[in-house]
Each structure stands twice: as structure tokens, then as C-alpha cells.
């Protein structure tokens, strides 16, 4: 069964109008981790104009805000790499 959390994250992060969006489920790397029972581990690489002129903390907050309640219910850990177009990736 495909990971519906990835699909839900993708649908929500589309609100940031990304030029590039890659979401990886890294939960298998954390099997047995106590927190893994409360949600999965995911990695997001996103390029969006919305991040232009924003610092890293603000960009991460934007991603967390877009993810919304998934952060409390389905995501235990989220690794974020967020860039504006034209920045070195």
C-alpha cells in the first residue's frame, strides 16, 4: 500500500506553489525507534518562489504551517531542505 502520508504532505505543500517538490519516506531507517510508533520520518526537498528573501527558520515554519495537523498526527520527524529559485542547491 502506498504511503498516504506522502500523498497528504504533497497535497498540502502544493499550497507553496513549488517548482520542485520531492518527499521521501525514511521511516524504514528508524524502525525500532520509540518515536516511530507515533508517526513516520520524512524528508522534503522543496524549491519555491515563496521562500525568496526568507531565512531558513521562516522557510521551515512555512513548510510546517502547510503540513498543518499532519505534524501532530502522522509525522514524527521532518527533514526540510527549502530553497528559492536560483539559489545553490
PyMOL Python script that loads the backbone (N, CA, C, O; Angstrom):
from pymol import cmd

cmd.read_pdbstr("""\
ATOM      1  N   UNK A   1       0.843  -1.180   0.000  1.00  0.00           N
ATOM      2  CA  UNK A   1       0.000   0.000   0.000  1.00  0.00           C
ATOM      3  C   UNK A   1       0.889   1.244   0.000  1.00  0.00           C
ATOM      4  O   UNK A   1       1.811   1.332   0.810  1.00  0.00           O
ATOM      5  N   UNK A   2       0.633   2.202  -0.887  1.00  0.00           N
ATOM      6  CA  UNK A   2       1.443   3.420  -0.912  1.00  0.00           C
ATOM      7  C   UNK A   2       1.253   4.209   0.380  1.00  0.00           C
ATOM      8  O   UNK A   2       0.195   4.144   1.007  1.00  0.00           O
ATOM      9  N   UNK A   3       2.269   4.941   0.766  1.00  0.00           N
ATOM     10  CA  UNK A   3       2.199   5.739   1.984  1.00  0.00           C
ATOM     11  C   UNK A   3       1.294   6.938   1.741  1.00  0.00           C
ATOM     12  O   UNK A   3       1.646   7.846   0.989  1.00  0.00           O
ATOM     13  N   UNK A   4       0.143   6.937   2.373  1.00  0.00           N
ATOM     14  CA  UNK A   4      -0.796   8.035   2.178  1.00  0.00           C
ATOM     15  C   UNK A   4      -0.288   9.322   2.819  1.00  0.00           C
ATOM     16  O   UNK A   4      -0.703  10.411   2.424  1.00  0.00           O
ATOM     17  N   UNK A   5       0.598   9.214   3.798  1.00  0.00           N
ATOM     18  CA  UNK A   5       1.151  10.419   4.415  1.00  0.00           C
ATOM     19  C   UNK A   5       1.950  11.217   3.390  1.00  0.00           C
ATOM     20  O   UNK A   5       1.879  12.446   3.374  1.00  0.00           O
ATOM     21  N   UNK A   6       2.701  10.540   2.543  1.00  0.00           N
ATOM     22  CA  UNK A   6       3.449  11.235   1.492  1.00  0.00           C
ATOM     23  C   UNK A   6       2.480  11.974   0.573  1.00  0.00           C
ATOM     24  O   UNK A   6       2.725  13.128   0.222  1.00  0.00           O
ATOM     25  N   UNK A   7       1.400  11.336   0.186  1.00  0.00           N
ATOM     26  CA  UNK A   7       0.415  11.968  -0.689  1.00  0.00           C
ATOM     27  C   UNK A   7      -0.241  13.166   0.001  1.00  0.00           C
ATOM     28  O   UNK A   7      -0.463  14.200  -0.628  1.00  0.00           O
ATOM     29  N   UNK A   8      -0.546  13.028   1.274  1.00  0.00           N
ATOM     30  CA  UNK A   8      -1.145  14.131   2.028  1.00  0.00           C
ATOM     31  C   UNK A   8      -0.170  15.292   2.164  1.00  0.00           C
ATOM     32  O   UNK A   8      -0.553  16.449   1.989  1.00  0.00           O
ATOM     33  N   UNK A   9       1.092  14.988   2.476  1.00  0.00           N
ATOM     34  CA  UNK A   9       2.107  16.043   2.559  1.00  0.00           C
ATOM     35  C   UNK A   9       2.241  16.759   1.222  1.00  0.00           C
ATOM     36  O   UNK A   9       2.286  17.988   1.168  1.00  0.00           O
ATOM     37  N   UNK A  10       2.303  15.992   0.157  1.00  0.00           N
ATOM     38  CA  UNK A  10       2.440  16.592  -1.172  1.00  0.00           C
ATOM     39  C   UNK A  10       1.270  17.523  -1.462  1.00  0.00           C
ATOM     40  O   UNK A  10       1.474  18.645  -1.927  1.00  0.00           O
ATOM     41  N   UNK A  11       0.054  17.074  -1.193  1.00  0.00           N
ATOM     42  CA  UNK A  11      -1.128  17.891  -1.459  1.00  0.00           C
ATOM     43  C   UNK A  11      -1.076  19.201  -0.676  1.00  0.00           C
ATOM     44  O   UNK A  11      -1.448  20.253  -1.197  1.00  0.00           O
ATOM     45  N   UNK A  12      -0.624  19.141   0.548  1.00  0.00           N
ATOM     46  CA  UNK A  12      -0.581  20.352   1.373  1.00  0.00           C
ATOM     47  C   UNK A  12       0.569  21.282   0.975  1.00  0.00           C
ATOM     48  O   UNK A  12       0.415  22.503   0.981  1.00  0.00           O
ATOM     49  N   UNK A  13       1.699  20.710   0.636  1.00  0.00           N
ATOM     50  CA  UNK A  13       2.846  21.545   0.274  1.00  0.00           C
ATOM     51  C   UNK A  13       2.674  22.198  -1.095  1.00  0.00           C
ATOM     52  O   UNK A  13       3.384  23.150  -1.417  1.00  0.00           O
ATOM     53  N   UNK A  14       1.752  21.704  -1.893  1.00  0.00           N
ATOM     54  CA  UNK A  14       1.455  22.345  -3.175  1.00  0.00           C
ATOM     55  C   UNK A  14       0.916  23.761  -2.965  1.00  0.00           C
ATOM     56  O   UNK A  14       0.942  24.575  -3.887  1.00  0.00           O
ATOM     57  N   UNK A  15       0.432  24.057  -1.764  1.00  0.00           N
ATOM     58  CA  UNK A  15      -0.037  25.404  -1.442  1.00  0.00           C
ATOM     59  C   UNK A  15       1.099  26.424  -1.531  1.00  0.00           C
ATOM     60  O   UNK A  15       0.849  27.617  -1.707  1.00  0.00           O
ATOM     61  N   UNK A  16       2.348  25.959  -1.408  1.00  0.00           N
ATOM     62  CA  UNK A  16       3.513  26.841  -1.527  1.00  0.00           C
ATOM     63  C   UNK A  16       3.921  27.048  -2.983  1.00  0.00           C
ATOM     64  O   UNK A  16       4.901  27.738  -3.261  1.00  0.00           O
ATOM     65  N   UNK A  17       3.179  26.458  -3.902  1.00  0.00           N
ATOM     66  CA  UNK A  17       3.417  26.576  -5.342  1.00  0.00           C
ATOM     67  C   UNK A  17       4.873  26.229  -5.709  1.00  0.00           C
ATOM     68  O   UNK A  17       5.572  27.037  -6.320  1.00  0.00           O
ATOM     69  N   UNK A  18       5.318  25.028  -5.332  1.00  0.00           N
ATOM     70  CA  UNK A  18       6.717  24.673  -5.574  1.00  0.00           C
ATOM     71  C   UNK A  18       7.028  24.439  -7.047  1.00  0.00           C
ATOM     72  O   UNK A  18       6.201  23.944  -7.812  1.00  0.00           O
ATOM     73  N   UNK A  19       8.252  24.812  -7.416  1.00  0.00           N
ATOM     74  CA  UNK A  19       8.771  24.461  -8.735  1.00  0.00           C
ATOM     75  C   UNK A  19       9.275  23.026  -8.707  1.00  0.00           C
ATOM     76  O   UNK A  19       9.189  22.300  -9.697  1.00  0.00           O
ATOM     77  N   UNK A  20       9.802  22.632  -7.549  1.00  0.00           N
ATOM     78  CA  UNK A  20      10.280  21.272  -7.331  1.00  0.00           C
ATOM     79  C   UNK A  20       9.815  20.825  -5.954  1.00  0.00           C
ATOM     80  O   UNK A  20       9.894  21.585  -4.989  1.00  0.00           O
ATOM     81  N   UNK A  21       9.332  19.593  -5.865  1.00  0.00           N
ATOM     82  CA  UNK A  21       8.925  19.029  -4.583  1.00  0.00           C
ATOM     83  C   UNK A  21       9.234  17.541  -4.584  1.00  0.00           C
ATOM     84  O   UNK A  21       8.696  16.782  -5.391  1.00  0.00           O
ATOM     85  N   UNK A  22      10.099  17.139  -3.677  1.00  0.00           N
ATOM     86  CA  UNK A  22      10.446  15.727  -3.520  1.00  0.00           C
ATOM     87  C   UNK A  22      10.214  15.371  -2.058  1.00  0.00           C
ATOM     88  O   UNK A  22      10.730  16.030  -1.156  1.00  0.00           O
ATOM     89  N   UNK A  23       9.435  14.326  -1.837  1.00  0.00           N
ATOM     90  CA  UNK A  23       9.164  13.852  -0.480  1.00  0.00           C
ATOM     91  C   UNK A  23       9.581  12.392  -0.410  1.00  0.00           C
ATOM     92  O   UNK A  23       9.133  11.562  -1.200  1.00  0.00           O
ATOM     93  N   UNK A  24      10.441  12.097   0.545  1.00  0.00           N
ATOM     94  CA  UNK A  24      10.920  10.725   0.747  1.00  0.00           C
ATOM     95  C   UNK A  24      10.460  10.223   2.109  1.00  0.00           C
ATOM     96  O   UNK A  24      10.526  10.951   3.100  1.00  0.00           O
ATOM     97  N   UNK A  25       9.999   8.992   2.158  1.00  0.00           N
ATOM     98  CA  UNK A  25       9.635   8.343   3.414  1.00  0.00           C
ATOM     99  C   UNK A  25      10.861   7.598   3.923  1.00  0.00           C
ATOM    100  O   UNK A  25      11.268   6.588   3.349  1.00  0.00           O
ATOM    101  N   UNK A  26      11.449   8.106   5.007  1.00  0.00           N
ATOM    102  CA  UNK A  26      12.634   7.490   5.597  1.00  0.00           C
ATOM    103  C   UNK A  26      12.293   6.668   6.844  1.00  0.00           C
ATOM    104  O   UNK A  26      13.185   6.329   7.621  1.00  0.00           O
ATOM    105  N   UNK A  27      11.030   6.350   7.037  1.00  0.00           N
ATOM    106  CA  UNK A  27      10.591   5.656   8.245  1.00  0.00           C
ATOM    107  C   UNK A  27      11.320   4.332   8.442  1.00  0.00           C
ATOM    108  O   UNK A  27      11.623   3.950   9.572  1.00  0.00           O
ATOM    109  N   UNK A  28      11.601   3.636   7.352  1.00  0.00           N
ATOM    110  CA  UNK A  28      12.274   2.342   7.456  1.00  0.00           C
ATOM    111  C   UNK A  28      13.666   2.459   8.085  1.00  0.00           C
ATOM    112  O   UNK A  28      14.178   1.491   8.647  1.00  0.00           O
ATOM    113  N   UNK A  29      14.267   3.627   7.990  1.00  0.00           N
ATOM    114  CA  UNK A  29      15.591   3.837   8.578  1.00  0.00           C
ATOM    115  C   UNK A  29      15.529   3.995  10.089  1.00  0.00           C
ATOM    116  O   UNK A  29      16.555   3.976  10.768  1.00  0.00           O
ATOM    117  N   UNK A  30      14.311   4.153  10.612  1.00  0.00           N
ATOM    118  CA  UNK A  30      14.131   4.409  12.032  1.00  0.00           C
ATOM    119  C   UNK A  30      13.311   3.325  12.707  1.00  0.00           C
ATOM    120  O   UNK A  30      12.756   3.548  13.783  1.00  0.00           O
ATOM    121  N   UNK A  31      13.227   2.160  12.094  1.00  0.00           N
ATOM    122  CA  UNK A  31      12.474   1.048  12.675  1.00  0.00           C
ATOM    123  C   UNK A  31      13.016   0.737  14.061  1.00  0.00           C
ATOM    124  O   UNK A  31      14.226   0.643  14.265  1.00  0.00           O
ATOM    125  N   UNK A  32      12.111   0.583  14.997  1.00  0.00           N
ATOM    126  CA  UNK A  32      12.510   0.292  16.372  1.00  0.00           C
ATOM    127  C   UNK A  32      12.710   1.539  17.208  1.00  0.00           C
ATOM    128  O   UNK A  32      12.781   1.452  18.434  1.00  0.00           O
ATOM    129  N   UNK A  33      12.800   2.685  16.580  1.00  0.00           N
ATOM    130  CA  UNK A  33      12.926   3.966  17.278  1.00  0.00           C
ATOM    131  C   UNK A  33      11.616   4.191  18.032  1.00  0.00           C
ATOM    132  O   UNK A  33      10.540   4.055  17.451  1.00  0.00           O
ATOM    133  N   UNK A  34      11.694   4.532  19.310  1.00  0.00           N
ATOM    134  CA  UNK A  34      10.495   4.682  20.138  1.00  0.00           C
ATOM    135  C   UNK A  34       9.493   5.651  19.524  1.00  0.00           C
ATOM    136  O   UNK A  34       8.291   5.387  19.562  1.00  0.00           O
ATOM    137  N   UNK A  35       9.948   6.755  18.965  1.00  0.00           N
ATOM    138  CA  UNK A  35       9.044   7.741  18.394  1.00  0.00           C
ATOM    139  C   UNK A  35       8.426   7.319  17.085  1.00  0.00           C
ATOM    140  O   UNK A  35       7.440   7.917  16.653  1.00  0.00           O
ATOM    141  N   UNK A  36       8.973   6.309  16.442  1.00  0.00           N
ATOM    142  CA  UNK A  36       8.472   5.888  15.142  1.00  0.00           C
ATOM    143  C   UNK A  36       7.031   5.386  15.228  1.00  0.00           C
ATOM    144  O   UNK A  36       6.309   5.398  14.231  1.00  0.00           O
ATOM    145  N   UNK A  37       6.615   4.947  16.405  1.00  0.00           N
ATOM    146  CA  UNK A  37       5.242   4.466  16.549  1.00  0.00           C
ATOM    147  C   UNK A  37       4.232   5.598  16.436  1.00  0.00           C
ATOM    148  O   UNK A  37       3.072   5.358  16.100  1.00  0.00           O
ATOM    149  N   UNK A  38       4.658   6.842  16.715  1.00  0.00           N
ATOM    150  CA  UNK A  38       3.747   7.969  16.701  1.00  0.00           C
ATOM    151  C   UNK A  38       3.736   8.719  15.386  1.00  0.00           C
ATOM    152  O   UNK A  38       3.232   9.840  15.335  1.00  0.00           O
ATOM    153  N   UNK A  39       4.257   8.161  14.347  1.00  0.00           N
ATOM    154  CA  UNK A  39       4.295   8.823  13.048  1.00  0.00           C
ATOM    155  C   UNK A  39       5.589   8.486  12.339  1.00  0.00           C
ATOM    156  O   UNK A  39       6.519   7.945  12.938  1.00  0.00           O
ATOM    157  N   UNK A  40       5.640   8.805  11.074  1.00  0.00           N
ATOM    158  CA  UNK A  40       6.793   8.446  10.270  1.00  0.00           C
ATOM    159  C   UNK A  40       7.845   9.534  10.212  1.00  0.00           C
ATOM    160  O   UNK A  40       7.658  10.640  10.719  1.00  0.00           O
ATOM    161  N   UNK A  41       8.964   9.189   9.575  1.00  0.00           N
ATOM    162  CA  UNK A  41      10.088  10.093   9.345  1.00  0.00           C
ATOM    163  C   UNK A  41      10.134  10.402   7.856  1.00  0.00           C
ATOM    164  O   UNK A  41      10.173   9.491   7.028  1.00  0.00           O
ATOM    165  N   UNK A  42      10.128  11.687   7.516  1.00  0.00           N
ATOM    166  CA  UNK A  42      10.065  12.090   6.123  1.00  0.00           C
ATOM    167  C   UNK A  42      11.121  13.153   5.823  1.00  0.00           C
ATOM    168  O   UNK A  42      11.566  13.892   6.701  1.00  0.00           O
ATOM    169  N   UNK A  43      11.499  13.199   4.550  1.00  0.00           N
ATOM    170  CA  UNK A  43      12.463  14.191   4.071  1.00  0.00           C
ATOM    171  C   UNK A  43      11.802  14.960   2.925  1.00  0.00           C
ATOM    172  O   UNK A  43      11.237  14.364   2.007  1.00  0.00           O
ATOM    173  N   UNK A  44      11.881  16.297   2.993  1.00  0.00           N
ATOM    174  CA  UNK A  44      11.278  17.154   1.976  1.00  0.00           C
ATOM    175  C   UNK A  44      12.359  18.037   1.366  1.00  0.00           C
ATOM    176  O   UNK A  44      13.088  18.725   2.080  1.00  0.00           O
ATOM    177  N   UNK A  45      12.455  18.014   0.052  1.00  0.00           N
ATOM    178  CA  UNK A  45      13.266  18.961  -0.713  1.00  0.00           C
ATOM    179  C   UNK A  45      12.282  19.773  -1.528  1.00  0.00           C
ATOM    180  O   UNK A  45      11.515  19.220  -2.316  1.00  0.00           O
ATOM    181  N   UNK A  46      12.301  21.101  -1.340  1.00  0.00           N
ATOM    182  CA  UNK A  46      11.314  21.950  -1.995  1.00  0.00           C
ATOM    183  C   UNK A  46      11.961  23.243  -2.470  1.00  0.00           C
ATOM    184  O   UNK A  46      12.726  23.880  -1.746  1.00  0.00           O
ATOM    185  N   UNK A  47      11.637  23.611  -3.699  1.00  0.00           N
ATOM    186  CA  UNK A  47      12.077  24.888  -4.270  1.00  0.00           C
ATOM    187  C   UNK A  47      10.808  25.666  -4.597  1.00  0.00           C
ATOM    188  O   UNK A  47       9.951  25.193  -5.343  1.00  0.00           O
ATOM    189  N   UNK A  48      10.698  26.874  -4.024  1.00  0.00           N
ATOM    190  CA  UNK A  48       9.507  27.689  -4.260  1.00  0.00           C
ATOM    191  C   UNK A  48       9.859  29.171  -4.188  1.00  0.00           C
ATOM    192  O   UNK A  48      10.685  29.586  -3.374  1.00  0.00           O
ATOM    193  N   UNK A  49       9.232  29.950  -5.036  1.00  0.00           N
ATOM    194  CA  UNK A  49       9.417  31.402  -5.024  1.00  0.00           C
ATOM    195  C   UNK A  49       9.002  31.978  -3.669  1.00  0.00           C
ATOM    196  O   UNK A  49       9.525  33.010  -3.251  1.00  0.00           O
ATOM    197  N   UNK A  50       8.079  31.328  -2.993  1.00  0.00           N
ATOM    198  CA  UNK A  50       7.597  31.806  -1.689  1.00  0.00           C
ATOM    199  C   UNK A  50       8.720  31.925  -0.664  1.00  0.00           C
ATOM    200  O   UNK A  50       8.574  32.642   0.325  1.00  0.00           O
ATOM    201  N   UNK A  51       9.837  31.235  -0.884  1.00  0.00           N
ATOM    202  CA  UNK A  51      10.955  31.269   0.060  1.00  0.00           C
ATOM    203  C   UNK A  51      11.944  32.400  -0.215  1.00  0.00           C
ATOM    204  O   UNK A  51      12.854  32.628   0.582  1.00  0.00           O
ATOM    205  N   UNK A  52      11.779  33.103  -1.321  1.00  0.00           N
ATOM    206  CA  UNK A  52      12.717  34.177  -1.682  1.00  0.00           C
ATOM    207  C   UNK A  52      12.753  35.237  -0.576  1.00  0.00           C
ATOM    208  O   UNK A  52      11.717  35.723  -0.124  1.00  0.00           O
ATOM    209  N   UNK A  53      13.972  35.580  -0.157  1.00  0.00           N
ATOM    210  CA  UNK A  53      14.158  36.605   0.853  1.00  0.00           C
ATOM    211  C   UNK A  53      13.874  36.152   2.276  1.00  0.00           C
ATOM    212  O   UNK A  53      13.938  36.958   3.205  1.00  0.00           O
ATOM    213  N   UNK A  54      13.560  34.875   2.463  1.00  0.00           N
ATOM    214  CA  UNK A  54      13.243  34.341   3.788  1.00  0.00           C
ATOM    215  C   UNK A  54      14.427  33.540   4.321  1.00  0.00           C
ATOM    216  O   UNK A  54      15.137  32.886   3.557  1.00  0.00           O
ATOM    217  N   UNK A  55      14.636  33.595   5.632  1.00  0.00           N
ATOM    218  CA  UNK A  55      15.706  32.803   6.227  1.00  0.00           C
ATOM    219  C   UNK A  55      15.250  31.356   6.429  1.00  0.00           C
ATOM    220  O   UNK A  55      14.081  31.031   6.222  1.00  0.00           O
ATOM    221  N   UNK A  56      16.167  30.509   6.826  1.00  0.00           N
ATOM    222  CA  UNK A  56      15.889  29.075   6.968  1.00  0.00           C
ATOM    223  C   UNK A  56      14.770  28.799   7.956  1.00  0.00           C
ATOM    224  O   UNK A  56      13.887  27.987   7.680  1.00  0.00           O
ATOM    225  N   UNK A  57      14.796  29.464   9.106  1.00  0.00           N
ATOM    226  CA  UNK A  57      13.768  29.229  10.124  1.00  0.00           C
ATOM    227  C   UNK A  57      12.385  29.577   9.576  1.00  0.00           C
ATOM    228  O   UNK A  57      11.433  28.821   9.770  1.00  0.00           O
ATOM    229  N   UNK A  58      12.271  30.695   8.905  1.00  0.00           N
ATOM    230  CA  UNK A  58      10.983  31.106   8.331  1.00  0.00           C
ATOM    231  C   UNK A  58      10.521  30.116   7.270  1.00  0.00           C
ATOM    232  O   UNK A  58       9.336  29.786   7.205  1.00  0.00           O
ATOM    233  N   UNK A  59      11.435  29.644   6.447  1.00  0.00           N
ATOM    234  CA  UNK A  59      11.084  28.658   5.416  1.00  0.00           C
ATOM    235  C   UNK A  59      10.551  27.381   6.054  1.00  0.00           C
ATOM    236  O   UNK A  59       9.548  26.826   5.604  1.00  0.00           O
ATOM    237  N   UNK A  60      11.222  26.920   7.099  1.00  0.00           N
ATOM    238  CA  UNK A  60      10.778  25.704   7.775  1.00  0.00           C
ATOM    239  C   UNK A  60       9.406  25.915   8.404  1.00  0.00           C
ATOM    240  O   UNK A  60       8.554  25.029   8.349  1.00  0.00           O
ATOM    241  N   UNK A  61       9.192  27.070   8.994  1.00  0.00           N
ATOM    242  CA  UNK A  61       7.878  27.371   9.582  1.00  0.00           C
ATOM    243  C   UNK A  61       6.792  27.367   8.516  1.00  0.00           C
ATOM    244  O   UNK A  61       5.668  26.935   8.772  1.00  0.00           O
ATOM    245  N   UNK A  62       7.121  27.841   7.336  1.00  0.00           N
ATOM    246  CA  UNK A  62       6.158  27.833   6.237  1.00  0.00           C
ATOM    247  C   UNK A  62       5.789  26.403   5.847  1.00  0.00           C
ATOM    248  O   UNK A  62       4.623  26.106   5.583  1.00  0.00           O
ATOM    249  N   UNK A  63       6.780  25.527   5.812  1.00  0.00           N
ATOM    250  CA  UNK A  63       6.528  24.121   5.482  1.00  0.00           C
ATOM    251  C   UNK A  63       5.690  23.475   6.584  1.00  0.00           C
ATOM    252  O   UNK A  63       4.721  22.773   6.295  1.00  0.00           O
ATOM    253  N   UNK A  64       6.060  23.709   7.848  1.00  0.00           N
ATOM    254  CA  UNK A  64       5.286  23.150   8.965  1.00  0.00           C
ATOM    255  C   UNK A  64       3.841  23.653   8.936  1.00  0.00           C
ATOM    256  O   UNK A  64       2.910  22.881   9.165  1.00  0.00           O
ATOM    257  N   UNK A  65       3.655  24.937   8.656  1.00  0.00           N
ATOM    258  CA  UNK A  65       2.305  25.502   8.604  1.00  0.00           C
ATOM    259  C   UNK A  65       1.488  24.847   7.486  1.00  0.00           C
ATOM    260  O   UNK A  65       0.310  24.541   7.670  1.00  0.00           O
ATOM    261  N   UNK A  66       2.116  24.638   6.335  1.00  0.00           N
ATOM    262  CA  UNK A  66       1.413  23.993   5.225  1.00  0.00           C
ATOM    263  C   UNK A  66       1.061  22.545   5.562  1.00  0.00           C
ATOM    264  O   UNK A  66      -0.005  22.060   5.183  1.00  0.00           O
ATOM    265  N   UNK A  67       1.954  21.855   6.272  1.00  0.00           N
ATOM    266  CA  UNK A  67       1.703  20.463   6.664  1.00  0.00           C
ATOM    267  C   UNK A  67       0.591  20.383   7.711  1.00  0.00           C
ATOM    268  O   UNK A  67      -0.129  19.388   7.785  1.00  0.00           O
ATOM    269  N   UNK A  68       0.460  21.422   8.506  1.00  0.00           N
ATOM    270  CA  UNK A  68      -0.638  21.505   9.472  1.00  0.00           C
ATOM    271  C   UNK A  68      -0.696  20.352  10.455  1.00  0.00           C
ATOM    272  O   UNK A  68       0.315  19.977  11.049  1.00  0.00           O
ATOM    273  N   UNK A  69      -1.882  19.794  10.622  1.00  0.00           N
ATOM    274  CA  UNK A  69      -2.108  18.755  11.624  1.00  0.00           C
ATOM    275  C   UNK A  69      -1.378  17.447  11.321  1.00  0.00           C
ATOM    276  O   UNK A  69      -1.298  16.578  12.190  1.00  0.00           O
ATOM    277  N   UNK A  70      -0.851  17.291  10.124  1.00  0.00           N
ATOM    278  CA  UNK A  70      -0.057  16.085   9.835  1.00  0.00           C
ATOM    279  C   UNK A  70       1.153  16.016  10.763  1.00  0.00           C
ATOM    280  O   UNK A  70       1.631  14.931  11.093  1.00  0.00           O
ATOM    281  N   UNK A  71       1.646  17.188  11.180  1.00  0.00           N
ATOM    282  CA  UNK A  71       2.812  17.220  12.061  1.00  0.00           C
ATOM    283  C   UNK A  71       2.485  16.661  13.438  1.00  0.00           C
ATOM    284  O   UNK A  71       3.376  16.172  14.132  1.00  0.00           O
ATOM    285  N   UNK A  72       1.242  16.725  13.837  1.00  0.00           N
ATOM    286  CA  UNK A  72       0.849  16.178  15.141  1.00  0.00           C
ATOM    287  C   UNK A  72       0.377  14.735  15.042  1.00  0.00           C
ATOM    288  O   UNK A  72       0.487  13.974  16.003  1.00  0.00           O
ATOM    289  N   UNK A  73      -0.143  14.364  13.895  1.00  0.00           N
ATOM    290  CA  UNK A  73      -0.830  13.087  13.790  1.00  0.00           C
ATOM    291  C   UNK A  73      -0.076  12.009  13.009  1.00  0.00           C
ATOM    292  O   UNK A  73      -0.123  10.837  13.381  1.00  0.00           O
ATOM    293  N   UNK A  74       0.613  12.385  11.943  1.00  0.00           N
ATOM    294  CA  UNK A  74       1.196  11.370  11.055  1.00  0.00           C
ATOM    295  C   UNK A  74       2.694  11.494  10.861  1.00  0.00           C
ATOM    296  O   UNK A  74       3.328  10.566  10.359  1.00  0.00           O
ATOM    297  N   UNK A  75       3.277  12.630  11.252  1.00  0.00           N
ATOM    298  CA  UNK A  75       4.701  12.877  11.029  1.00  0.00           C
ATOM    299  C   UNK A  75       5.394  13.014  12.374  1.00  0.00           C
ATOM    300  O   UNK A  75       5.063  13.896  13.167  1.00  0.00           O
ATOM    301  N   UNK A  76       6.352  12.142  12.623  1.00  0.00           N
ATOM    302  CA  UNK A  76       7.153  12.232  13.842  1.00  0.00           C
ATOM    303  C   UNK A  76       8.357  13.147  13.621  1.00  0.00           C
ATOM    304  O   UNK A  76       8.714  13.944  14.488  1.00  0.00           O
ATOM    305  N   UNK A  77       8.975  13.020  12.450  1.00  0.00           N
ATOM    306  CA  UNK A  77      10.160  13.819  12.128  1.00  0.00           C
ATOM    307  C   UNK A  77      10.111  14.231  10.667  1.00  0.00           C
ATOM    308  O   UNK A  77       9.736  13.451   9.791  1.00  0.00           O
ATOM    309  N   UNK A  78      10.506  15.497  10.422  1.00  0.00           N
ATOM    310  CA  UNK A  78      10.508  16.019   9.063  1.00  0.00           C
ATOM    311  C   UNK A  78      11.814  16.759   8.829  1.00  0.00           C
ATOM    312  O   UNK A  78      12.095  17.767   9.477  1.00  0.00           O
ATOM    313  N   UNK A  79      12.607  16.250   7.900  1.00  0.00           N
ATOM    314  CA  UNK A  79      13.838  16.908   7.497  1.00  0.00           C
ATOM    315  C   UNK A  79      13.498  17.780   6.292  1.00  0.00           C
ATOM    316  O   UNK A  79      12.939  17.298   5.308  1.00  0.00           O
ATOM    317  N   UNK A  80      13.837  19.062   6.375  1.00  0.00           N
ATOM    318  CA  UNK A  80      13.435  20.010   5.328  1.00  0.00           C
ATOM    319  C   UNK A  80      14.663  20.665   4.715  1.00  0.00           C
ATOM    320  O   UNK A  80      15.547  21.154   5.419  1.00  0.00           O
ATOM    321  N   UNK A  81      14.698  20.664   3.382  1.00  0.00           N
ATOM    322  CA  UNK A  81      15.662  21.476   2.631  1.00  0.00           C
ATOM    323  C   UNK A  81      14.821  22.327   1.697  1.00  0.00           C
ATOM    324  O   UNK A  81      14.201  21.824   0.760  1.00  0.00           O
ATOM    325  N   UNK A  82      14.809  23.646   1.973  1.00  0.00           N
ATOM    326  CA  UNK A  82      13.938  24.559   1.236  1.00  0.00           C
ATOM    327  C   UNK A  82      14.767  25.672   0.611  1.00  0.00           C
ATOM    328  O   UNK A  82      15.569  26.316   1.287  1.00  0.00           O
ATOM    329  N   UNK A  83      14.568  25.894  -0.681  1.00  0.00           N
ATOM    330  CA  UNK A  83      15.297  26.902  -1.415  1.00  0.00           C
ATOM    331  C   UNK A  83      14.341  27.758  -2.226  1.00  0.00           C
ATOM    332  O   UNK A  83      13.220  27.355  -2.538  1.00  0.00           O
ATOM    333  N   UNK A  84      14.818  28.950  -2.559  1.00  0.00           N
ATOM    334  CA  UNK A  84      14.142  29.797  -3.537  1.00  0.00           C
ATOM    335  C   UNK A  84      14.779  29.495  -4.897  1.00  0.00           C
ATOM    336  O   UNK A  84      15.919  29.033  -4.949  1.00  0.00           O
ATOM    337  N   UNK A  85      14.069  29.746  -5.986  1.00  0.00           N
ATOM    338  CA  UNK A  85      14.648  29.508  -7.315  1.00  0.00           C
ATOM    339  C   UNK A  85      15.946  30.305  -7.479  1.00  0.00           C
ATOM    340  O   UNK A  85      16.046  31.457  -7.056  1.00  0.00           O
ATOM    341  N   UNK A  86      16.920  29.671  -8.095  1.00  0.00           N
ATOM    342  CA  UNK A  86      18.197  30.325  -8.364  1.00  0.00           C
ATOM    343  C   UNK A  86      19.221  30.181  -7.261  1.00  0.00           C
ATOM    344  O   UNK A  86      20.393  30.493  -7.472  1.00  0.00           O
ATOM    345  N   UNK A  87      18.815  29.718  -6.087  1.00  0.00           N
ATOM    346  CA  UNK A  87      19.788  29.508  -5.011  1.00  0.00           C
ATOM    347  C   UNK A  87      20.546  28.214  -5.263  1.00  0.00           C
ATOM    348  O   UNK A  87      20.030  27.287  -5.887  1.00  0.00           O
ATOM    349  N   UNK A  88      21.768  28.166  -4.774  1.00  0.00           N
ATOM    350  CA  UNK A  88      22.556  26.944  -4.910  1.00  0.00           C
ATOM    351  C   UNK A  88      21.922  25.848  -4.078  1.00  0.00           C
ATOM    352  O   UNK A  88      21.680  26.013  -2.882  1.00  0.00           O
ATOM    353  N   UNK A  89      21.660  24.737  -4.724  1.00  0.00           N
ATOM    354  CA  UNK A  89      21.021  23.602  -4.054  1.00  0.00           C
ATOM    355  C   UNK A  89      22.070  22.625  -3.589  1.00  0.00           C
ATOM    356  O   UNK A  89      21.738  21.597  -2.999  1.00  0.00           O
TER     357      UNK A  89
END
""", "prot")
cmd.dss("prot")
cmd.show_as("cartoon", "prot")
cmd.util.cbc("prot")
cmd.orient("prot")
